[in-house]
Amino acid sequence: MAKYCSKLKPTLKNLIVSTYKKVYKEKLSPVLLSFYLY
């Protein structure tokens, strides 16, 4: 069980990070662009 958990944790972290980056790119990029343009 401990082995499974230690294997699962990095995968979960990577999933969260990749999701965060995707959301960051989609949501924040236009906001930042409009902020810099105006």
C-alpha positions in Angstrom: 0.0 0.0 0.0 2.8 2.4 0.8 4.5 1.7 -2.5 1.2 2.3 -4.3 0.7 5.6 -2.4 4.3 6.8 -3.2 3.7 5.9 -6.8 0.3 7.7 -6.9 1.4 10.9 -5.3 3.7 12.2 -8.0 1.2 11.3 -10.6 -1.5 13.2 -8.8 0.9 16.1 -8.4 1.7 16.1 -12.1 -2.0 16.0 -13.0 -2.7 19.0 -10.7 0.2 20.9 -12.1 -0.7 20.2 -15.8 -4.3 21.1 -15.1 -3.2 24.3 -13.3 -1.0 25.2 -16.3 -3.8 24.6 -18.7 -6.2 26.7 -16.8 -3.5 29.4 -16.3 -2.8 29.5 -20.0 -6.5 29.7 -21.0 -7.7 32.0 -18.3 -4.8 34.2 -17.4 -3.1 34.7 -20.7 -5.9 36.9 -22.2 -6.2 38.8 -19.0 -2.4 39.5 -18.9 -2.5 40.4 -22.6 -5.3 42.8 -22.2 -3.6 44.2 -19.1 -0.4 44.9 -21.0 -2.2 46.2 -24.1 -4.2 48.9 -22.2 
